[in-house]
């Protein structure tokens, strides 16, 4: 199967959380990668999302400079919506 990846960034203005990750993450810009596989046997080209990841800053105690974690796209969208909602109610 043929795979493709898309990379983009999201920016959070406030601390945020995602399901499956412990605690709040700091505001900032985060790299997102979406991997999709091509569906075979169709008369048109179509892809199915197989994985979405977010790149998190590494811990200060370990040697890792970054950590890549698989997330649910709906959780990311909900976190972005919450962040935008917080921004809209602040004076």
C-alpha positions as MATLAB code, in Angstrom:
seq = 'XXXXXXXXXXXXXXXXXXXXXXXXXXXXXXXXXXXXXXXXXXXXXXXXXXXXXXXXXXXXXXXXXXXXXXXXXXXXXXXXXXXXXXXXXXX';
ca = [
       0.000    0.000    0.000;
       1.064    3.516   -0.690;
       1.359    5.842    2.296;
       1.612    9.591    2.463;
       2.308   11.963    5.319;
       1.187   15.523    5.913;
       2.956   17.823    8.349;
       1.530   20.985    9.861;
       1.728   23.031   13.043;
      -0.859   24.066   15.600;
      -0.448   26.825   18.153;
      -1.996   26.863   21.596;
      -2.222   30.195   23.408;
      -3.022   28.578   26.770;
      -2.086   25.392   28.637;
      -4.026   22.450   27.195;
      -4.591   18.753   27.679;
      -5.188   15.778   25.402;
      -6.788   12.476   26.295;
      -4.201    9.829   27.008;
      -1.548   12.351   28.086;
      -0.941   13.132   31.725;
      -1.228   16.701   32.936;
      -1.422   19.989   31.097;
       0.916   20.839   28.257;
       2.392   24.330   27.978;
       1.230   26.854   25.385;
       3.248   26.924   22.187;
       3.491   25.630   18.644;
       3.382   21.870   18.127;
       4.215   19.785   15.042;
       1.489   17.421   13.847;
       1.978   14.531   11.422;
      -0.903   12.716    9.735;
      -0.159    9.417    7.985;
      -2.636    8.058    5.466;
      -2.709    4.942    3.313;
      -4.117    4.724   -0.176;
      -7.249    2.612   -0.552;
      -6.878    0.107   -3.385;
      -9.587   -1.163   -5.687;
     -11.440    2.127   -6.088;
     -12.029    3.971   -9.350;
     -10.715    7.150   -7.759;
      -7.741    7.871   -5.544;
      -8.723    7.874   -1.881;
      -6.794    7.757    1.387;
      -7.622    6.618    4.905;
      -5.999    8.199    7.963;
      -4.003    5.596    9.847;
      -2.118    7.675   12.411;
      -1.933   11.186   13.839;
       0.962   12.244   16.066;
       2.006   15.335   18.000;
       5.589   16.224   18.812;
       6.038   17.189   22.448;
       9.056   18.798   24.078;
      11.363   16.259   25.714;
      11.664   15.993   29.440;
      14.485   17.790   31.174;
      15.530   14.638   32.991;
      15.951   12.348   29.988;
      18.207   12.447   26.971;
      15.294   12.821   24.539;
      14.982   16.236   22.987;
      11.458   15.466   21.778;
       8.700   12.922   22.194;
       6.265   11.862   19.465;
       2.895   10.645   20.751;
      -0.025    9.193   18.814;
      -3.270   11.103   19.392;
      -6.872   11.027   18.243;
      -7.629   13.760   15.681;
     -10.953   14.546   17.403;
      -9.123   15.150   20.703;
      -6.763   17.598   18.984;
      -9.672   19.470   17.381;
     -11.486   19.649   20.734;
      -8.363   20.992   22.477;
      -7.933   23.652   19.782;
     -11.592   24.648   20.130;
     -11.242   24.917   23.932;
      -8.109   27.044   23.486;
      -9.913   29.358   21.059;
     -12.859   29.597   23.466;
     -10.592   30.639   26.337;
      -9.029   33.301   24.109;
     -12.409   34.710   23.093;
     -13.660   35.254   26.665;
     -10.510   36.943   27.966;
     -10.611   40.777   27.932;
];
